[in-house]
Amino acid sequence: MRIMRTTVRIDDHLLESAKRRARTSGLSLGELFELALRRELSREDGAEEPPPIPVFRGGNGPRPGIDLNSNRALIEYLDEDGELEHLR
């Protein structure tokens, strides 16, 4: 493997954060930059992986008589049951 030296411009705050991370990780600053660059270049088309979509299981669907298209109906239902109190 051939190693080259180069000069880059980087924000002072970012550089200080990188130095701290390198120290706590037991890496040199160059090693940290190389790892970060490899990670960035390994992404497909530079796109980040989307966050996982939460899936909730259980229940038999919405309770009968509640119009899920109406915010007002949902709030009134929660208010009547007292379930809304913990959200305020």
PyMOL Python script that loads the backbone (N, CA, C, O; Angstrom):
from pymol import cmd

cmd.read_pdbstr("""\
ATOM      1  N   MET A   1       0.851  -1.177   0.000  1.00  0.00           N
ATOM      2  CA  MET A   1       0.000   0.000   0.000  1.00  0.00           C
ATOM      3  C   MET A   1       0.894   1.237   0.000  1.00  0.00           C
ATOM      4  O   MET A   1       1.835   1.334   0.788  1.00  0.00           O
ATOM      5  N   ARG A   2       0.602   2.150  -0.862  1.00  0.00           N
ATOM      6  CA  ARG A   2       1.356   3.395  -0.971  1.00  0.00           C
ATOM      7  C   ARG A   2       0.674   4.464  -0.131  1.00  0.00           C
ATOM      8  O   ARG A   2      -0.543   4.626  -0.216  1.00  0.00           O
ATOM      9  N   ILE A   3       1.418   5.181   0.664  1.00  0.00           N
ATOM     10  CA  ILE A   3       0.854   6.242   1.505  1.00  0.00           C
ATOM     11  C   ILE A   3       1.347   7.575   0.985  1.00  0.00           C
ATOM     12  O   ILE A   3       2.539   7.763   0.738  1.00  0.00           O
ATOM     13  N   MET A   4       0.405   8.505   0.821  1.00  0.00           N
ATOM     14  CA  MET A   4       0.736   9.830   0.313  1.00  0.00           C
ATOM     15  C   MET A   4       0.404  10.873   1.370  1.00  0.00           C
ATOM     16  O   MET A   4      -0.514  10.694   2.171  1.00  0.00           O
ATOM     17  N   ARG A   5       1.134  11.926   1.362  1.00  0.00           N
ATOM     18  CA  ARG A   5       0.831  13.066   2.229  1.00  0.00           C
ATOM     19  C   ARG A   5       0.047  14.074   1.411  1.00  0.00           C
ATOM     20  O   ARG A   5       0.265  14.239   0.211  1.00  0.00           O
ATOM     21  N   THR A   6      -0.877  14.750   2.097  1.00  0.00           N
ATOM     22  CA  THR A   6      -1.652  15.787   1.422  1.00  0.00           C
ATOM     23  C   THR A   6      -2.037  16.837   2.443  1.00  0.00           C
ATOM     24  O   THR A   6      -1.932  16.610   3.648  1.00  0.00           O
ATOM     25  N   THR A   7      -2.476  17.970   1.967  1.00  0.00           N
ATOM     26  CA  THR A   7      -2.935  19.047   2.836  1.00  0.00           C
ATOM     27  C   THR A   7      -4.400  19.303   2.531  1.00  0.00           C
ATOM     28  O   THR A   7      -4.801  19.412   1.372  1.00  0.00           O
ATOM     29  N   VAL A   8      -5.185  19.398   3.588  1.00  0.00           N
ATOM     30  CA  VAL A   8      -6.611  19.705   3.419  1.00  0.00           C
ATOM     31  C   VAL A   8      -6.979  20.848   4.352  1.00  0.00           C
ATOM     32  O   VAL A   8      -6.340  21.054   5.384  1.00  0.00           O
ATOM     33  N   ARG A   9      -7.991  21.569   3.985  1.00  0.00           N
ATOM     34  CA  ARG A   9      -8.524  22.621   4.853  1.00  0.00           C
ATOM     35  C   ARG A   9      -9.722  22.039   5.590  1.00  0.00           C
ATOM     36  O   ARG A   9     -10.583  21.394   4.992  1.00  0.00           O
ATOM     37  N   ILE A  10      -9.762  22.276   6.896  1.00  0.00           N
ATOM     38  CA  ILE A  10     -10.833  21.729   7.709  1.00  0.00           C
ATOM     39  C   ILE A  10     -11.173  22.725   8.818  1.00  0.00           C
ATOM     40  O   ILE A  10     -10.293  23.400   9.351  1.00  0.00           O
ATOM     41  N   ASP A  11     -12.427  22.802   9.146  1.00  0.00           N
ATOM     42  CA  ASP A  11     -12.907  23.693  10.191  1.00  0.00           C
ATOM     43  C   ASP A  11     -12.202  23.377  11.513  1.00  0.00           C
ATOM     44  O   ASP A  11     -12.018  22.209  11.856  1.00  0.00           O
ATOM     45  N   ASP A  12     -11.807  24.420  12.255  1.00  0.00           N
ATOM     46  CA  ASP A  12     -11.081  24.235  13.511  1.00  0.00           C
ATOM     47  C   ASP A  12     -11.842  23.368  14.511  1.00  0.00           C
ATOM     48  O   ASP A  12     -11.255  22.500  15.157  1.00  0.00           O
ATOM     49  N   HIS A  13     -13.144  23.603  14.638  1.00  0.00           N
ATOM     50  CA  HIS A  13     -13.948  22.833  15.599  1.00  0.00           C
ATOM     51  C   HIS A  13     -14.028  21.358  15.188  1.00  0.00           C
ATOM     52  O   HIS A  13     -13.966  20.465  16.033  1.00  0.00           O
ATOM     53  N   LEU A  14     -14.164  21.120  13.901  1.00  0.00           N
ATOM     54  CA  LEU A  14     -14.213  19.747  13.399  1.00  0.00           C
ATOM     55  C   LEU A  14     -12.884  19.046  13.649  1.00  0.00           C
ATOM     56  O   LEU A  14     -12.862  17.877  14.035  1.00  0.00           O
ATOM     57  N   LEU A  15     -11.785  19.746  13.434  1.00  0.00           N
ATOM     58  CA  LEU A  15     -10.472  19.172  13.669  1.00  0.00           C
ATOM     59  C   LEU A  15     -10.271  18.823  15.138  1.00  0.00           C
ATOM     60  O   LEU A  15      -9.745  17.756  15.452  1.00  0.00           O
ATOM     61  N   GLU A  16     -10.681  19.701  16.033  1.00  0.00           N
ATOM     62  CA  GLU A  16     -10.557  19.427  17.468  1.00  0.00           C
ATOM     63  C   GLU A  16     -11.394  18.216  17.862  1.00  0.00           C
ATOM     64  O   GLU A  16     -10.950  17.384  18.653  1.00  0.00           O
ATOM     65  N   SER A  17     -12.601  18.113  17.315  1.00  0.00           N
ATOM     66  CA  SER A  17     -13.450  16.950  17.596  1.00  0.00           C
ATOM     67  C   SER A  17     -12.806  15.674  17.070  1.00  0.00           C
ATOM     68  O   SER A  17     -12.853  14.632  17.724  1.00  0.00           O
ATOM     69  N   ALA A  18     -12.210  15.756  15.898  1.00  0.00           N
ATOM     70  CA  ALA A  18     -11.543  14.594  15.304  1.00  0.00           C
ATOM     71  C   ALA A  18     -10.340  14.180  16.151  1.00  0.00           C
ATOM     72  O   ALA A  18     -10.106  12.988  16.349  1.00  0.00           O
ATOM     73  N   LYS A  19      -9.592  15.133  16.642  1.00  0.00           N
ATOM     74  CA  LYS A  19      -8.433  14.817  17.490  1.00  0.00           C
ATOM     75  C   LYS A  19      -8.879  14.120  18.771  1.00  0.00           C
ATOM     76  O   LYS A  19      -8.259  13.147  19.203  1.00  0.00           O
ATOM     77  N   ARG A  20      -9.961  14.621  19.380  1.00  0.00           N
ATOM     78  CA  ARG A  20     -10.481  13.980  20.602  1.00  0.00           C
ATOM     79  C   ARG A  20     -10.925  12.551  20.316  1.00  0.00           C
ATOM     80  O   ARG A  20     -10.623  11.632  21.078  1.00  0.00           O
ATOM     81  N   ARG A  21     -11.653  12.371  19.201  1.00  0.00           N
ATOM     82  CA  ARG A  21     -12.135  11.029  18.846  1.00  0.00           C
ATOM     83  C   ARG A  21     -10.962  10.087  18.591  1.00  0.00           C
ATOM     84  O   ARG A  21     -10.980   8.933  19.019  1.00  0.00           O
ATOM     85  N   ALA A  22      -9.954  10.578  17.901  1.00  0.00           N
ATOM     86  CA  ALA A  22      -8.785   9.744  17.616  1.00  0.00           C
ATOM     87  C   ALA A  22      -8.115   9.321  18.922  1.00  0.00           C
ATOM     88  O   ALA A  22      -7.750   8.158  19.091  1.00  0.00           O
ATOM     89  N   ARG A  23      -7.954  10.277  19.847  1.00  0.00           N
ATOM     90  CA  ARG A  23      -7.319   9.968  21.132  1.00  0.00           C
ATOM     91  C   ARG A  23      -8.106   8.913  21.902  1.00  0.00           C
ATOM     92  O   ARG A  23      -7.534   7.943  22.399  1.00  0.00           O
ATOM     93  N   THR A  24      -9.424   9.109  21.999  1.00  0.00           N
ATOM     94  CA  THR A  24     -10.237   8.167  22.780  1.00  0.00           C
ATOM     95  C   THR A  24     -10.344   6.806  22.100  1.00  0.00           C
ATOM     96  O   THR A  24     -10.606   5.800  22.759  1.00  0.00           O
ATOM     97  N   SER A  25     -10.144   6.772  20.791  1.00  0.00           N
ATOM     98  CA  SER A  25     -10.215   5.509  20.046  1.00  0.00           C
ATOM     99  C   SER A  25      -8.862   4.827  19.924  1.00  0.00           C
ATOM    100  O   SER A  25      -8.771   3.707  19.423  1.00  0.00           O
ATOM    101  N   GLY A  26      -7.817   5.494  20.378  1.00  0.00           N
ATOM    102  CA  GLY A  26      -6.480   4.917  20.273  1.00  0.00           C
ATOM    103  C   GLY A  26      -5.949   4.919  18.852  1.00  0.00           C
ATOM    104  O   GLY A  26      -5.148   4.058  18.487  1.00  0.00           O
ATOM    105  N   LEU A  27      -6.387   5.879  18.046  1.00  0.00           N
ATOM    106  CA  LEU A  27      -5.951   5.986  16.654  1.00  0.00           C
ATOM    107  C   LEU A  27      -5.156   7.253  16.451  1.00  0.00           C
ATOM    108  O   LEU A  27      -5.249   8.196  17.237  1.00  0.00           O
ATOM    109  N   SER A  28      -4.379   7.265  15.398  1.00  0.00           N
ATOM    110  CA  SER A  28      -3.758   8.528  15.000  1.00  0.00           C
ATOM    111  C   SER A  28      -4.811   9.326  14.238  1.00  0.00           C
ATOM    112  O   SER A  28      -5.819   8.774  13.797  1.00  0.00           O
ATOM    113  N   LEU A  29      -4.578  10.596  14.090  1.00  0.00           N
ATOM    114  CA  LEU A  29      -5.531  11.431  13.350  1.00  0.00           C
ATOM    115  C   LEU A  29      -5.641  10.954  11.906  1.00  0.00           C
ATOM    116  O   LEU A  29      -6.733  10.930  11.338  1.00  0.00           O
ATOM    117  N   GLY A  30      -4.519  10.577  11.317  1.00  0.00           N
ATOM    118  CA  GLY A  30      -4.527  10.067   9.943  1.00  0.00           C
ATOM    119  C   GLY A  30      -5.347   8.789   9.817  1.00  0.00           C
ATOM    120  O   GLY A  30      -6.087   8.612   8.849  1.00  0.00           O
ATOM    121  N   GLU A  31      -5.212   7.889  10.810  1.00  0.00           N
ATOM    122  CA  GLU A  31      -5.996   6.645  10.784  1.00  0.00           C
ATOM    123  C   GLU A  31      -7.487   6.934  10.887  1.00  0.00           C
ATOM    124  O   GLU A  31      -8.296   6.314  10.197  1.00  0.00           O
ATOM    125  N   LEU A  32      -7.848   7.885  11.758  1.00  0.00           N
ATOM    126  CA  LEU A  32      -9.254   8.247  11.894  1.00  0.00           C
ATOM    127  C   LEU A  32      -9.801   8.809  10.585  1.00  0.00           C
ATOM    128  O   LEU A  32     -10.889   8.431  10.152  1.00  0.00           O
ATOM    129  N   PHE A  33      -9.051   9.709   9.957  1.00  0.00           N
ATOM    130  CA  PHE A  33      -9.486  10.267   8.673  1.00  0.00           C
ATOM    131  C   PHE A  33      -9.631   9.180   7.622  1.00  0.00           C
ATOM    132  O   PHE A  33     -10.586   9.174   6.846  1.00  0.00           O
ATOM    133  N   GLU A  34      -8.669   8.258   7.604  1.00  0.00           N
ATOM    134  CA  GLU A  34      -8.726   7.179   6.613  1.00  0.00           C
ATOM    135  C   GLU A  34      -9.956   6.297   6.829  1.00  0.00           C
ATOM    136  O   GLU A  34     -10.639   5.938   5.870  1.00  0.00           O
ATOM    137  N   LEU A  35     -10.239   5.945   8.091  1.00  0.00           N
ATOM    138  CA  LEU A  35     -11.437   5.144   8.393  1.00  0.00           C
ATOM    139  C   LEU A  35     -12.712   5.867   7.968  1.00  0.00           C
ATOM    140  O   LEU A  35     -13.599   5.280   7.349  1.00  0.00           O
ATOM    141  N   ALA A  36     -12.786   7.153   8.312  1.00  0.00           N
ATOM    142  CA  ALA A  36     -13.978   7.936   7.971  1.00  0.00           C
ATOM    143  C   ALA A  36     -14.145   8.048   6.457  1.00  0.00           C
ATOM    144  O   ALA A  36     -15.258   7.947   5.942  1.00  0.00           O
ATOM    145  N   LEU A  37     -13.056   8.251   5.759  1.00  0.00           N
ATOM    146  CA  LEU A  37     -13.108   8.367   4.306  1.00  0.00           C
ATOM    147  C   LEU A  37     -13.489   7.034   3.666  1.00  0.00           C
ATOM    148  O   LEU A  37     -14.287   7.001   2.728  1.00  0.00           O
ATOM    149  N   ARG A  38     -12.928   5.945   4.165  1.00  0.00           N
ATOM    150  CA  ARG A  38     -13.303   4.619   3.640  1.00  0.00           C
ATOM    151  C   ARG A  38     -14.797   4.354   3.855  1.00  0.00           C
ATOM    152  O   ARG A  38     -15.484   3.860   2.961  1.00  0.00           O
ATOM    153  N   ARG A  39     -15.291   4.691   5.057  1.00  0.00           N
ATOM    154  CA  ARG A  39     -16.706   4.484   5.359  1.00  0.00           C
ATOM    155  C   ARG A  39     -17.589   5.307   4.414  1.00  0.00           C
ATOM    156  O   ARG A  39     -18.586   4.806   3.894  1.00  0.00           O
ATOM    157  N   GLU A  40     -17.225   6.534   4.203  1.00  0.00           N
ATOM    158  CA  GLU A  40     -18.019   7.407   3.324  1.00  0.00           C
ATOM    159  C   GLU A  40     -17.992   6.897   1.889  1.00  0.00           C
ATOM    160  O   GLU A  40     -19.022   6.893   1.215  1.00  0.00           O
ATOM    161  N   LEU A  41     -16.828   6.469   1.414  1.00  0.00           N
ATOM    162  CA  LEU A  41     -16.704   6.021   0.029  1.00  0.00           C
ATOM    163  C   LEU A  41     -17.327   4.644  -0.197  1.00  0.00           C
ATOM    164  O   LEU A  41     -17.608   4.276  -1.338  1.00  0.00           O
ATOM    165  N   SER A  42     -17.545   3.883   0.872  1.00  0.00           N
ATOM    166  CA  SER A  42     -18.133   2.554   0.719  1.00  0.00           C
ATOM    167  C   SER A  42     -19.649   2.593   0.568  1.00  0.00           C
ATOM    168  O   SER A  42     -20.256   1.600   0.167  1.00  0.00           O
ATOM    169  N   ARG A  43     -20.257   3.716   0.880  1.00  0.00           N
ATOM    170  CA  ARG A  43     -21.707   3.842   0.726  1.00  0.00           C
ATOM    171  C   ARG A  43     -22.063   3.843  -0.754  1.00  0.00           C
ATOM    172  O   ARG A  43     -21.343   4.407  -1.579  1.00  0.00           O
ATOM    173  N   GLU A  44     -23.189   3.201  -1.081  1.00  0.00           N
ATOM    174  CA  GLU A  44     -23.648   3.197  -2.467  1.00  0.00           C
ATOM    175  C   GLU A  44     -24.163   4.578  -2.830  1.00  0.00           C
ATOM    176  O   GLU A  44     -25.042   5.116  -2.156  1.00  0.00           O
ATOM    177  N   ASP A  45     -23.627   5.142  -3.874  1.00  0.00           N
ATOM    178  CA  ASP A  45     -24.056   6.444  -4.378  1.00  0.00           C
ATOM    179  C   ASP A  45     -24.076   7.514  -3.291  1.00  0.00           C
ATOM    180  O   ASP A  45     -24.747   8.533  -3.450  1.00  0.00           O
ATOM    181  N   GLY A  46     -23.364   7.307  -2.205  1.00  0.00           N
ATOM    182  CA  GLY A  46     -23.330   8.294  -1.131  1.00  0.00           C
ATOM    183  C   GLY A  46     -24.628   8.367  -0.354  1.00  0.00           C
ATOM    184  O   GLY A  46     -24.773   9.223   0.520  1.00  0.00           O
ATOM    185  N   ALA A  47     -25.581   7.487  -0.651  1.00  0.00           N
ATOM    186  CA  ALA A  47     -26.875   7.525   0.040  1.00  0.00           C
ATOM    187  C   ALA A  47     -26.754   6.847   1.397  1.00  0.00           C
ATOM    188  O   ALA A  47     -26.137   5.790   1.528  1.00  0.00           O
ATOM    189  N   GLU A  48     -27.349   7.468   2.392  1.00  0.00           N
ATOM    190  CA  GLU A  48     -27.352   6.876   3.717  1.00  0.00           C
ATOM    191  C   GLU A  48     -28.427   5.809   3.789  1.00  0.00           C
ATOM    192  O   GLU A  48     -29.438   5.870   3.088  1.00  0.00           O
ATOM    193  N   GLU A  49     -28.193   4.838   4.643  1.00  0.00           N
ATOM    194  CA  GLU A  49     -29.180   3.791   4.846  1.00  0.00           C
ATOM    195  C   GLU A  49     -30.374   4.395   5.585  1.00  0.00           C
ATOM    196  O   GLU A  49     -30.199   5.072   6.598  1.00  0.00           O
ATOM    197  N   PRO A  50     -31.576   4.155   5.088  1.00  0.00           N
ATOM    198  CA  PRO A  50     -32.736   4.748   5.752  1.00  0.00           C
ATOM    199  C   PRO A  50     -32.918   4.160   7.146  1.00  0.00           C
ATOM    200  O   PRO A  50     -32.573   3.002   7.384  1.00  0.00           O
ATOM    201  N   PRO A  51     -33.458   4.956   8.064  1.00  0.00           N
ATOM    202  CA  PRO A  51     -33.673   4.432   9.415  1.00  0.00           C
ATOM    203  C   PRO A  51     -34.733   3.347   9.388  1.00  0.00           C
ATOM    204  O   PRO A  51     -35.596   3.343   8.509  1.00  0.00           O
ATOM    205  N   PRO A  52     -34.679   2.431  10.339  1.00  0.00           N
ATOM    206  CA  PRO A  52     -35.683   1.362  10.358  1.00  0.00           C
ATOM    207  C   PRO A  52     -37.076   1.931  10.636  1.00  0.00           C
ATOM    208  O   PRO A  52     -37.228   2.893  11.389  1.00  0.00           O
ATOM    209  N   ILE A  53     -38.067   1.333  10.027  1.00  0.00           N
ATOM    210  CA  ILE A  53     -39.443   1.760  10.234  1.00  0.00           C
ATOM    211  C   ILE A  53     -40.000   0.976  11.411  1.00  0.00           C
ATOM    212  O   ILE A  53     -39.979  -0.255  11.402  1.00  0.00           O
ATOM    213  N   PRO A  54     -40.505   1.684  12.437  1.00  0.00           N
ATOM    214  CA  PRO A  54     -41.042   0.953  13.586  1.00  0.00           C
ATOM    215  C   PRO A  54     -42.320   0.212  13.201  1.00  0.00           C
ATOM    216  O   PRO A  54     -43.162   0.732  12.470  1.00  0.00           O
ATOM    217  N   VAL A  55     -42.442  -1.004  13.707  1.00  0.00           N
ATOM    218  CA  VAL A  55     -43.619  -1.826  13.435  1.00  0.00           C
ATOM    219  C   VAL A  55     -44.252  -2.175  14.771  1.00  0.00           C
ATOM    220  O   VAL A  55     -43.584  -2.679  15.673  1.00  0.00           O
ATOM    221  N   PHE A  56     -45.538  -1.904  14.889  1.00  0.00           N
ATOM    222  CA  PHE A  56     -46.262  -2.195  16.120  1.00  0.00           C
ATOM    223  C   PHE A  56     -47.247  -3.317  15.840  1.00  0.00           C
ATOM    224  O   PHE A  56     -48.032  -3.252  14.894  1.00  0.00           O
ATOM    225  N   ARG A  57     -47.195  -4.319  16.656  1.00  0.00           N
ATOM    226  CA  ARG A  57     -48.071  -5.467  16.483  1.00  0.00           C
ATOM    227  C   ARG A  57     -49.055  -5.518  17.647  1.00  0.00           C
ATOM    228  O   ARG A  57     -48.784  -5.016  18.737  1.00  0.00           O
ATOM    229  N   GLY A  58     -50.196  -6.134  17.387  1.00  0.00           N
ATOM    230  CA  GLY A  58     -51.143  -6.341  18.470  1.00  0.00           C
ATOM    231  C   GLY A  58     -52.435  -5.587  18.235  1.00  0.00           C
ATOM    232  O   GLY A  58     -52.554  -4.776  17.317  1.00  0.00           O
ATOM    233  N   GLY A  59     -53.376  -5.871  19.073  1.00  0.00           N
ATOM    234  CA  GLY A  59     -54.665  -5.204  18.968  1.00  0.00           C
ATOM    235  C   GLY A  59     -55.456  -5.734  17.791  1.00  0.00           C
ATOM    236  O   GLY A  59     -54.945  -6.495  16.969  1.00  0.00           O
ATOM    237  N   ASN A  60     -56.676  -5.332  17.726  1.00  0.00           N
ATOM    238  CA  ASN A  60     -57.559  -5.742  16.636  1.00  0.00           C
ATOM    239  C   ASN A  60     -57.890  -4.567  15.735  1.00  0.00           C
ATOM    240  O   ASN A  60     -58.971  -4.505  15.150  1.00  0.00           O
ATOM    241  N   GLY A  61     -56.962  -3.645  15.627  1.00  0.00           N
ATOM    242  CA  GLY A  61     -57.213  -2.476  14.811  1.00  0.00           C
ATOM    243  C   GLY A  61     -57.805  -1.362  15.651  1.00  0.00           C
ATOM    244  O   GLY A  61     -57.859  -1.465  16.877  1.00  0.00           O
ATOM    245  N   PRO A  62     -58.248  -0.299  14.998  1.00  0.00           N
ATOM    246  CA  PRO A  62     -58.808   0.840  15.741  1.00  0.00           C
ATOM    247  C   PRO A  62     -60.127   0.459  16.420  1.00  0.00           C
ATOM    248  O   PRO A  62     -60.837  -0.445  15.980  1.00  0.00           O
ATOM    249  N   ARG A  63     -60.422   1.160  17.480  1.00  0.00           N
ATOM    250  CA  ARG A  63     -61.673   0.907  18.191  1.00  0.00           C
ATOM    251  C   ARG A  63     -62.850   1.350  17.331  1.00  0.00           C
ATOM    252  O   ARG A  63     -62.776   2.372  16.648  1.00  0.00           O
ATOM    253  N   PRO A  64     -63.924   0.589  17.365  1.00  0.00           N
ATOM    254  CA  PRO A  64     -65.108   0.941  16.563  1.00  0.00           C
ATOM    255  C   PRO A  64     -65.656   2.312  16.951  1.00  0.00           C
ATOM    256  O   PRO A  64     -65.657   2.688  18.123  1.00  0.00           O
ATOM    257  N   GLY A  65     -66.113   3.034  15.961  1.00  0.00           N
ATOM    258  CA  GLY A  65     -66.751   4.328  16.210  1.00  0.00           C
ATOM    259  C   GLY A  65     -65.818   5.507  16.226  1.00  0.00           C
ATOM    260  O   GLY A  65     -66.277   6.639  16.386  1.00  0.00           O
ATOM    261  N   ILE A  66     -64.524   5.295  16.067  1.00  0.00           N
ATOM    262  CA  ILE A  66     -63.576   6.410  16.060  1.00  0.00           C
ATOM    263  C   ILE A  66     -63.186   6.698  14.622  1.00  0.00           C
ATOM    264  O   ILE A  66     -62.714   5.815  13.904  1.00  0.00           O
ATOM    265  N   ASP A  67     -63.388   7.945  14.208  1.00  0.00           N
ATOM    266  CA  ASP A  67     -63.036   8.361  12.854  1.00  0.00           C
ATOM    267  C   ASP A  67     -61.546   8.703  12.827  1.00  0.00           C
ATOM    268  O   ASP A  67     -61.143   9.751  13.332  1.00  0.00           O
ATOM    269  N   LEU A  68     -60.740   7.838  12.250  1.00  0.00           N
ATOM    270  CA  LEU A  68     -59.291   8.046  12.222  1.00  0.00           C
ATOM    271  C   LEU A  68     -58.871   9.192  11.316  1.00  0.00           C
ATOM    272  O   LEU A  68     -57.714   9.612  11.340  1.00  0.00           O
ATOM    273  N   ASN A  69     -59.796   9.696  10.523  1.00  0.00           N
ATOM    274  CA  ASN A  69     -59.496  10.833   9.650  1.00  0.00           C
ATOM    275  C   ASN A  69     -59.768  12.156  10.340  1.00  0.00           C
ATOM    276  O   ASN A  69     -59.538  13.216   9.759  1.00  0.00           O
ATOM    277  N   SER A  70     -60.253  12.110  11.567  1.00  0.00           N
ATOM    278  CA  SER A  70     -60.605  13.329  12.285  1.00  0.00           C
ATOM    279  C   SER A  70     -59.733  13.486  13.524  1.00  0.00           C
ATOM    280  O   SER A  70     -59.841  12.712  14.476  1.00  0.00           O
ATOM    281  N   ASN A  71     -58.873  14.493  13.501  1.00  0.00           N
ATOM    282  CA  ASN A  71     -58.049  14.778  14.677  1.00  0.00           C
ATOM    283  C   ASN A  71     -58.919  15.099  15.880  1.00  0.00           C
ATOM    284  O   ASN A  71     -58.631  14.686  17.003  1.00  0.00           O
ATOM    285  N   ARG A  72     -59.980  15.836  15.628  1.00  0.00           N
ATOM    286  CA  ARG A  72     -60.884  16.227  16.709  1.00  0.00           C
ATOM    287  C   ARG A  72     -61.487  15.001  17.389  1.00  0.00           C
ATOM    288  O   ARG A  72     -61.542  14.934  18.617  1.00  0.00           O
ATOM    289  N   ALA A  73     -61.940  14.030  16.590  1.00  0.00           N
ATOM    290  CA  ALA A  73     -62.548  12.824  17.145  1.00  0.00           C
ATOM    291  C   ALA A  73     -61.522  12.052  17.976  1.00  0.00           C
ATOM    292  O   ALA A  73     -61.856  11.534  19.042  1.00  0.00           O
ATOM    293  N   LEU A  74     -60.302  11.972  17.508  1.00  0.00           N
ATOM    294  CA  LEU A  74     -59.260  11.267  18.257  1.00  0.00           C
ATOM    295  C   LEU A  74     -58.951  11.968  19.578  1.00  0.00           C
ATOM    296  O   LEU A  74     -58.834  11.319  20.618  1.00  0.00           O
ATOM    297  N   ILE A  75     -58.820  13.277  19.535  1.00  0.00           N
ATOM    298  CA  ILE A  75     -58.520  14.043  20.751  1.00  0.00           C
ATOM    299  C   ILE A  75     -59.665  13.929  21.749  1.00  0.00           C
ATOM    300  O   ILE A  75     -59.432  13.742  22.944  1.00  0.00           O
ATOM    301  N   GLU A  76     -60.904  14.040  21.263  1.00  0.00           N
ATOM    302  CA  GLU A  76     -62.053  13.916  22.153  1.00  0.00           C
ATOM    303  C   GLU A  76     -62.092  12.533  22.800  1.00  0.00           C
ATOM    304  O   GLU A  76     -62.379  12.410  23.991  1.00  0.00           O
ATOM    305  N   TYR A  77     -61.807  11.505  22.026  1.00  0.00           N
ATOM    306  CA  TYR A  77     -61.812  10.149  22.571  1.00  0.00           C
ATOM    307  C   TYR A  77     -60.735  10.003  23.651  1.00  0.00           C
ATOM    308  O   TYR A  77     -61.006   9.483  24.734  1.00  0.00           O
ATOM    309  N   LEU A  78     -59.531  10.458  23.359  1.00  0.00           N
ATOM    310  CA  LEU A  78     -58.443  10.355  24.324  1.00  0.00           C
ATOM    311  C   LEU A  78     -58.731  11.188  25.567  1.00  0.00           C
ATOM    312  O   LEU A  78     -58.410  10.781  26.684  1.00  0.00           O
ATOM    313  N   ASP A  79     -59.338  12.353  25.368  1.00  0.00           N
ATOM    314  CA  ASP A  79     -59.673  13.235  26.479  1.00  0.00           C
ATOM    315  C   ASP A  79     -60.717  12.580  27.380  1.00  0.00           C
ATOM    316  O   ASP A  79     -60.613  12.674  28.603  1.00  0.00           O
ATOM    317  N   GLU A  80     -61.706  11.927  26.810  1.00  0.00           N
ATOM    318  CA  GLU A  80     -62.755  11.267  27.584  1.00  0.00           C
ATOM    319  C   GLU A  80     -62.193  10.123  28.405  1.00  0.00           C
ATOM    320  O   GLU A  80     -62.605   9.925  29.549  1.00  0.00           O
ATOM    321  N   ASP A  81     -61.268   9.372  27.851  1.00  0.00           N
ATOM    322  CA  ASP A  81     -60.686   8.219  28.537  1.00  0.00           C
ATOM    323  C   ASP A  81     -59.609   8.624  29.546  1.00  0.00           C
ATOM    324  O   ASP A  81     -59.151   7.802  30.340  1.00  0.00           O
ATOM    325  N   GLY A  82     -59.209   9.898  29.507  1.00  0.00           N
ATOM    326  CA  GLY A  82     -58.143  10.338  30.388  1.00  0.00           C
ATOM    327  C   GLY A  82     -56.764   9.958  29.894  1.00  0.00           C
ATOM    328  O   GLY A  82     -55.768  10.228  30.564  1.00  0.00           O
ATOM    329  N   GLU A  83     -56.694   9.332  28.729  1.00  0.00           N
ATOM    330  CA  GLU A  83     -55.403   8.899  28.190  1.00  0.00           C
ATOM    331  C   GLU A  83     -54.582  10.062  27.668  1.00  0.00           C
ATOM    332  O   GLU A  83     -53.379   9.925  27.445  1.00  0.00           O
ATOM    333  N   LEU A  84     -55.219  11.199  27.471  1.00  0.00           N
ATOM    334  CA  LEU A  84     -54.517  12.358  26.937  1.00  0.00           C
ATOM    335  C   LEU A  84     -53.781  13.132  28.028  1.00  0.00           C
ATOM    336  O   LEU A  84     -52.865  13.897  27.727  1.00  0.00           O
ATOM    337  N   GLU A  85     -54.168  12.943  29.289  1.00  0.00           N
ATOM    338  CA  GLU A  85     -53.598  13.700  30.385  1.00  0.00           C
ATOM    339  C   GLU A  85     -52.064  13.561  30.476  1.00  0.00           C
ATOM    340  O   GLU A  85     -51.368  14.535  30.762  1.00  0.00           O
ATOM    341  N   HIS A  86     -51.556  12.365  30.235  1.00  0.00           N
ATOM    342  CA  HIS A  86     -50.105  12.154  30.358  1.00  0.00           C
ATOM    343  C   HIS A  86     -49.327  12.808  29.221  1.00  0.00           C
ATOM    344  O   HIS A  86     -48.106  12.945  29.306  1.00  0.00           O
ATOM    345  N   LEU A  87     -50.016  13.211  28.163  1.00  0.00           N
ATOM    346  CA  LEU A  87     -49.347  13.846  27.027  1.00  0.00           C
ATOM    347  C   LEU A  87     -49.228  15.349  27.198  1.00  0.00           C
ATOM    348  O   LEU A  87     -48.484  15.998  26.462  1.00  0.00           O
ATOM    349  N   ARG A  88     -49.938  15.903  28.142  1.00  0.00           N
ATOM    350  CA  ARG A  88     -49.950  17.367  28.304  1.00  0.00           C
ATOM    351  C   ARG A  88     -48.854  17.825  29.232  1.00  0.00           C
ATOM    352  O   ARG A  88     -48.718  19.022  29.481  1.00  0.00           O
TER     353      ARG A  88
END
""", "prot")
cmd.dss("prot")
cmd.show_as("cartoon", "prot")
cmd.util.cbc("prot")
cmd.orient("prot")
